[in-house]
Amino acid sequence: MGASPVISARRARQRGAGPGAAAVTALLAGWVCWCASANVSVPLNCAARQVVAPVTIDGKLDEWEEAQPVVLAGESHWRAAQPGAEYGGSSDVAARFYAAWDRNRLYLAIEAYDDDLAPPGDAEDMLQGDCIIVAVDARNDATQGYDEDDSEFGFAYTPAGPYSWRWFPLKRAGRPSPVKVAVVREVKPGAVKAGIPPIKLTYEIAIPWSELHGASPGEGEALGFDIVVNDVDGNRRHGWLEWTSGILGIKDPSRFGNIVLTVTAPPAPEQPAPAP
């Protein structure tokens, strides 16, 4: 995403990715084709488009056609859970996410691709399975360590329905009932031949602004933000993809990227045809 003038130079920096990073280059039958390229920089701003009507939380992305995704794939996003846990490439795990907003909620959509789905057995301990973790620095004060305006949520697919959990702030930890989530699972075995993970999980999430202490939604406002796509193969936690850093290993919002709230211009009114 392009840099926003409302973000300070410190928060809008670009992290250089090392050789072997991956980028999205094509769409193949509705699935993302991940192709290798070198020296791809990691964008640290995600534009959130304002929506006129509330997004329907059903795990379908037909309302997100105008949103621009941020891609999570390649060595620049990979974090190993243990020594020697190498990234298996975009045919192993890859993702992309989108953001939108209205006066009542922040909306997120995530498409996560995996070669081996391992649902967690427990919501609170969902890192033992495949899951999504998001963190929001509502005031964007970029502190080192969480404070009262920093929230961390987890979401996961299970055959019995989606899990959701809130870890921070600690005084509000537990199942975040005001937060809505839907997850849809798709399996396309033929995708493997094209180097695409065969399992796709589509997450759709709505977080009320009242759940993000200190948030001031409005045009040009920015939230600190990071996202983790946890990868468990079989019963072994392999590693995770992370947009920037600051969620796992160390709680540090100063390392987050930014979600920048943008306003969609209303369509121009139709002009009457001139009289003949």
Secondary structure, 3 states (H helix, E strand, C coil): CCCCCCCCCCCCCCECCCCCCEEEEEEECCEEEEEECCCCCECCEEEEEECCCCCCCCCCCHHHCCCCCEEECCHHHEEECCCCCCCCCCCCEEEEEEEEECCCEEEEEEEEEECCCCCCCCCCCHHHCCEEEEEEECCCCCCCCCCCCEEEEEEECCCCCCEEEEEECHHHCECCCCCEEEEEEEECHHHHHHCCCCEEEEEEEEEEHHHCCCCCCCCCCEEEEEEEEEEEECCEEEEEEECCCCCCCCCCHHHCEEEEEECCCCCCCCCCCCCC
